[in-house]
Amino acid sequence: MNVFYEDSVHFDRDLPEFGTQGGVHVHQDGLTVTSPVLMWVQALDILLEKMRASGFDFSRVLALSGAGQQHGSIYWKAGASRVLTSLSPDLPLHEQLQACFSIRDCPVWMDSSTTAQCRQLEAAVGGAQALSCLTGSRAYERFTGNQIAKIHQQNPEAYSHTERISLVSSFAASLFLGSYCPIDYSDGSGMNLLQIQDKVWAQACLGACAPHLEEKLGPPVPSCSVVGPVSSYYVQRYGFPPGCKVVAFTGDNPASLAGMRLEEGDIAVSFKNGSLMREKIRDESASGSWSEFSKALQSTEMGNGGSLGFYFDVKEITPEMIGRHRFSPENREVPAFPADVEIRALIEGQFMAKRIHAEGLGYRVLPKTKILATGGASHNRDMLQVLADVFGAPVYVIDTANSACVGSAYRAFHGLAAGTGVPFSEVVKFAPSPRLAATPSPGAAQVYAALLPRYAQLEQRILSQPQGLPE
């Protein structure tokens, strides 16, 4: 239950030929956001070659699982399954799969270009509440059903030439299986298509989005399913054992949840969705340096002297907002803050928004509450201090920031035992415990008790403006 090998590929730096920023292409409308599917395939090639070059012993791998960013979708072209089942071990994956996709640049979680399709889906099933009761959520722009509907409407030829639609998770699993992998229940529930009570595709939603959709999706499966043995391609090329089991892949958030092993009363804070914004402010206000960024947090006081900020360069779901909004202690919107105030406003704002949202869902910080932080920024001690102060609870971290990867490894281990009915908590009970990283500062509770209602009121003020844009 310990991490003994870890590696990564950075899309922008290691695969510059795809021209991505932050791993994506943001289109001219500012709403459409896509990623090149072959970039992901080539990244897997690079990763496996790095492991082989390091002397990694693939023959010891009994099971594997994984996670993919939620809500992204991949469109396999008619005939792709034949290519997938007959891969040559002499060639890398990306050379063999180049002609296998009917959409080469795929919609990802940041895409918010499908408002029209969302309204159509809600109308088809009797409104937002009816859709929520059926699928667990009202219609969201990034959710896969609405993305599929847009492709069917705007690019019907590509849709008709698609034989299978995967989520990023089931796509990655398909690469390891050498055949199409089913979508798991957990990631499938983020599509506006899965009937969550019965865990089958909702026929009304499928029909509202696109024709022949059920056959293109395949039946969903329980998240702990062993979906098959690893493809002979990996046995011959890398030395995986033929009996290595592939456990259904899932979304990055549920995999992080598995990696953090939450207990009742705990709160998980993922730093993933806010990381691009933090990197932008770091570049603009701290000369691109995390150390300068941290110094700004150390040199500014809790509560930031009353200066509050909202930072959403990409339209967010909760709150449904875009733009940057800065407020003086007198609640006047101002065009700019000094660099150090800007940095604290960003971090405090991100954490206050999370606390307000969590309490809106009914969470309460209890005396036994632990906050478990994950994601790259969970290494930053000064950010974790702000998190502890805003929530008024101790913050813990696990030894790796990559909780989605660790959770995937735990899930692979559980997959080996799941057939015997062993609960996940039993499988991971000997995993390393999280360690304490920050405790609330004296006086923090009073500072944020005053700021949180103000932040919530200002959020509502912004949302009452058209499109959440500045006044």
NORBEL-V586878 format. One record per helix or strand of 2 or more residues. SS is the DSSP state (alpha for helix, beta for strand). FROM is the first residue (numbers start at 0). LEN is the number of residues. If there is no record, write none. Layout:
BEGIN
SS_FROM_LEN, SS_FROM_LEN
END
This chain:
BEGIN
alpha_10_4, alpha_15_3, beta_23_3, beta_32_4, alpha_36_17, alpha_57_3, beta_62_2, beta_66_2, beta_72_5, alpha_79_6, alpha_92_4, beta_104_3, alpha_114_11, alpha_127_8, alpha_143_11, alpha_155_5, beta_161_6, alpha_167_10, alpha_184_4, beta_193_2, beta_199_2, alpha_202_7, alpha_212_5, beta_225_4, alpha_231_7, beta_244_3, beta_249_2, alpha_251_9, beta_266_4, alpha_274_11, alpha_289_10, alpha_303_3, beta_307_5, beta_322_5, beta_332_2, alpha_338_22, beta_369_5, alpha_375_4, alpha_380_11, beta_393_4, alpha_402_16, alpha_423_4, beta_434_4, alpha_443_20, alpha_465_3
END
